[in-house]
């Protein structure tokens, strides 16, 4: 990320033996908030549409506009704020979430609510381009993978537990209460960040490089291609999982299916955190194969609950650590341009999420829900090939720590 203006690959205070859990859990909560803020409206569309006087389809654009805002602003904002101190930037992003969720909670106007969601998406673009590198910066080199895993744990927790909980609160107490809850959590997090998260400088002006210049760095392009295609494949199935389950008579089991997915994802995050420092390539291959195996089971045996639950567990085991793997790969491949690589990763991630909803809708209309897992298999074939081909740059195992200067391309790159 944007931390290459320092003289060391990690902060001297991070050279201790243990992970700084309080700051890392604060970052994990920030990840949780960004993920949950994006997806929360999906479970509350009828109530939101009724209150704002629009149909469910229009209400659904509250999710789309968030993803689009993140996609179009992540790169320019990352470049514009490259010199900001990291804590200031993180607090700015979290304040943006607090304001956006508060406006969403009180708004009675559909255009105003759309504007608030756009602001939330902008805040997400700032946060996502910052959080991965911040987490690595807080840990010694040998524990940076675990630090990333702790921070990224907020994603599966939000998707598997946060979304169902938010939906329950919204249905029981009103959708506005769910967004007020997000505001309250954000306020607590801001205080937590102020008290617990160390500050770090941004990039010196002389160290800043054009964002798109990172594409010329060996290894960055393969990571970005894998990000776009892998996230697209995942989103096609995840966004329509309730529809898929309903097709095979399991529509009432969506909650338990998401729980299994979430628990398996947390196991995946733990495994990735333990082994990513020396096994990034192996883990990326395993993640691809596990998700492909899950899709194959769903394509062949979706008419029976037991194979479905087994497939969902495989899916979670494969997918849970993917955000950590991809952000680590982007940061390490980018070297001194890791900030630019991260910004492009955030952009492509959100393009893939928005595209997954669109492609999934087209597949549903033309071929029905059975086409989802087959599409995942088709898309994961090039992902596997790219990971296999990028063995020297992009997805590498055993990256030993050395005394090489930050960003030199030897040893551990500068923390991003």
N, C-alpha and C positions, 0 to 999 in steps of 0.2 A: 504494500500500500504506500501511502505518501509519507514514508518515514526515512527516506534515504538521505536526508540531509544530516544525519548523525554520523559519528565516527565509529560506531560499533554496530554489529548486527543485532544485538540485543542490549537492552538497558542494563547498566551495571547492577542495578538493584534486582534485576531478574536472574542474576547468576546463582541464586541460592539453590538449595536442594529440592524445595517443594514448589508446587504450583501455587500462585496467589489466588486462592479460590474466591475470595470476596469480590475482587475486581472482575474475575472471569465470569462469575455468576451474574454480576451486573450486566456484563456484555451479553450473556445468554438471555437475560430478561429483555434486553433491547432487541435481540433477534426475535424473541417470542412476540414482542409487541409489533414489530414490523410484519411478521408473518400473519399474526392474527388480525391485525388491522386490515390487511389485504383481503382475507378470505371470510371475515365475519359476516358481511352482508349476504353471502350466498345462502346461509341458513335462515335468513330473516326477510327474504324478498317479499312474501305476501304482506306482512305488516308494514314494511317500508313503503311498498307501492301504494297501499291503501292510504297511509298517512300523507304521502306526498302527491296523491292524486294521479298516479301513473300506473301502467301495467307492470307485471312482473318482469317482462322483457326489458323495459326501460330501467326498472330498478336494478336489473342485473348489470347494467352498464356502470354501476358504481364500482364493481370489481374491475371491469375492463379499463376504466379511465385511470384507476390507480396504477395498474401495470403499465399502461402507455406512458403515464407521467414519469414513472421510474425509468422506462426505456429511453425516453427522449431527453431526459435531463441529467442522467448519471454521468455521462462523459463530459459535457461542458461544465457542470458544477464541480466535478472532481478536479478539473483543470483550474477553474477559477478560485477554488479554495485550497490549492496545493500548499500555499504558504501558511495557512491557518494552523494554530496549535491544535493538536488532536482532541484534547478534552473540550475545548471551546466548540469545535465542530460537532462533536458528539452531542453536547448539550443543546446546540442549535437544532440538530436533527430531532432530538427527543422533544424539544419544545414545539417543533412543527407538528409532531404527532399529537401532542396534548391539545394544541389549538384546533387542529383539523378534526379530531374526534369530538371535542366539545361543540364545535359548530355543527357537526353532523348530528349530535344528540339533540340540539335545540332547534335546528332548522325545520321550517315548514315549507320551504321552497325547493323544488327539484333542482333548478339551476344552481342555487347556493350550495346545496348538498353535493352536486357534481364538482363545484369549485373546491369545496373542502376536501373531497376525495383526491382531487388533483394535487392539492397541497400536501396531503399525506403521502402520495406517490413520490413527490419531489423529495420529501424528507427521507423516504425509503431509499431513494437513489443515493443521497448523501451517506446514509447509515451503512448500506450494504457495501459501498466502496471503501468504507473505513473500518468496519468491525473485524474482518478477517485479519488484517495486518495488525490492528491494535492488539488482538488476542495473542498473536505470535510475539509481538513486541514485549509483552508482559512476562514471557517465560524464557528460561535458558534454552539454548539451541536443542539440547537433547529432549526437551519437553514441549517443544513448540507444537508438535502434532497433537499432543494431549490438550494443550491450551486451546487449539482450534476446535477440537472435538467438544470440549466443554461449552465453548461459546456457541457453536452450531447446534447444540442440543435443543436450543429454543425452537428450531424448525419443526421436528417431529412432535414435540410437546404441544406446540400450537395447533398443528394440523390434526393430531389424533385425540388430544384432550381439550385444548382450548376452544376449537371450533364447536364440538358438541356441547361443551359447558356454556359457551356464549349463546349458542342456539337455545339451550334450555332456559337460560336466564331471560333471553329475549322473548320467548314464548310465554314464560310464566309471569314476567314483570313488565314486559314491553321492550321493543327493540331499542328504544332510547336508553333504557337502563343498561343494556349491554355496552353501549358506547360510553355512557358515563363511567362505567366500571373501567374501561380502557383508559379514560382520562385520569381516574384516581390512581391506577397502577403506574401510569406514566409519571405522575407527580411524585410518587414514592421512589420511582427509579431515578428521577433527576436528583433528588436528595441523596440517594445511594451513590450515584456517580460522583457528585461533589465531594462526598465524604471518603470514598474508597478507591476510586480509579485514578491511578497516577497520570500526570500530564506528560506529553511528549511534543517536541517541536515538529512543525511541518517541514517541507522541503525548502532548502535555500533556492533563491532565484536562479543561481548558476547551475543548480542540479536538475531543474525542471526540463522536461522533454515533451515534445508533442505527443498527444495521446496515441494517434494512429501510428507513430513511429515504433510502437511496441510490436506491431505486426511483422516487422523485419527481424525481430529477435527469434532465433531458432527455438522452436518448442511452443511459442505462444499460440500460433495459428492452430496447431492440432488440439490444444486444450480448448480453445474457443469453439472449434467445430464440434468436439465431443460435448461441450456444454449445450450448444444449440440443439443438437439432435437428441441427446439423452434426455434433456428436460422436456423437449417436445414429446418424446415417446411416453415419458412418465405422466405428463399432464393430460394427454389424450385419454388415458385410462382413469387417472385419479379424478379428473373433473367430472367424469360421468360414471363413477363407480356405483352410485345409487341406482342409476338407470340400468347399468349392466346387471346388478344384483336382482333388480326387479324383474328383468327379463327371464331369469332362471328361478323365480319364486322365492328369492331371499331379500326382497325389498325391506322387510322389517328387521333385517339383521345388519343394516348399515352401521349402526353404532358399535356393535360388537366387532364387526370386521375392521373398522377404523381403530378400535382399541388394540386388536391383534397387530395391525400394521404399526401402530405407535410403539408398542412394547418391543417388537422386533427391530424397529428403527433405533431405539435406544441401545439395544444390544450391539447393533451395527456401529453406532457412534463410539461405543466403548472399545470395540475391537479395533476400529480405525485409529482411535486416539493412541492406543498402545503400540501399534505397529507402523504407523504412517511414516515415521522418520526413516525407516529402512526398507519399507515394503510398499511404497506408493504405487508403483506399477502393478505389482501383484494384487493389491487391493482393488485397483481400478478394473483390472481384468475380472476379478472375482465378483465385483459389483455388477458388471455388465452381464456376466453369465448367470448370476442369481436372478436378476430381473427378467432375463430372457427365459430362464426355466419357469419362473412364475407365470409369464405370459403363455408359455406352451401348455402348462397345466390348465390354465383358464380357458385356453382355446379348445382343449380336448375334453375336459372333465367338469365343466362349469355346471352341469345339471345335478351335481351331488355336493352337499355342503362340506363334507370332510376334505375333498381335494381343494375346494375353494379356500377354506381356511388355511390349508397347507400352502397353497400358492400365495396367499396374502402374507403369510409369515416369511416366505422366501423373498417376496417383493420388499418387505420392510428390511430384511437383513441385507439385501442388496442396495436399497436406496438410501437408508438412513445416513450412511457415511459419505454419500456422494457430494453434498455441498462442501464438506471439509476437504475431500480429495481434490475437487476441482479448484477451490480457492487456493489450496496449498500449491497445487501444480501451477496455477497461473502466477502466483507470487514468486515461486522459485524459478520458473522458466523466464519470467520477465526480468529478473535481476534488478538492475538499477531502474528499469521501467516497469517495475511491478505494480506501481500505482495505476499506470495506464492499462495494463493487462487486467487488473481488477475492475476498473471502470467499464471496460468493454465486456468483461464477463457478466457484470451486473446487467448491462444493457441487453445482451443476448439472452440471458436467463429470463428476463421479463418479456422479451419478444417471443421466446419459446412458450412461456406460460399463456400469453395472449393468443398465440398461434395454436396452442393445444386446444383451447376452447373452441376456436373457429374450425379447425380440422376435425375435431371430435364431433362437432355439430353436423358437418358435411357427411362424415362417415355414418353417423346415426341416421340421417335422413335418407341416404342412398343404400346403405348396406345393413343397417341395424346394429344393435349392441355387440353382436358376436364378432364384428369387425375390429373392435378395439384391441384385444390381445394380439390378433394377427398383425395389426399395424405396428404394435410395439415390437414384435419380432422382426418385421421388415426394417424398422428404423435402427434397431440395435445391431444389425449386421455391419453397417459402416462404422458404428461406434467401436465395435470390437476390432475392426481392421485398423482404424486410426490409432487406437491405444497400442496395438501390437507393433505398428510401424514406428511410433514415436518413442522408441526404446532409448535413444541417445539424448533426445531433448523432449521435454513436455511431460512424459510419464516415465520416470526413472526410479529404480530401486537403489537402496544403499547409497545415500548421499552423505558421506562422512563429513564430520565437522573438521574444519581446518583453520589455520590462522590467516587465511587469505583475506585481503581487505574486502569490505562490503561491496557487493555488486561486481566483483571481479570475475565471476563465473566459476570460481573454484570454491569448494566447501559450501558453507551455508550462505545464501545470498542475504543481502540486507533485508531486515524484517519488514514485511509488507503484508 
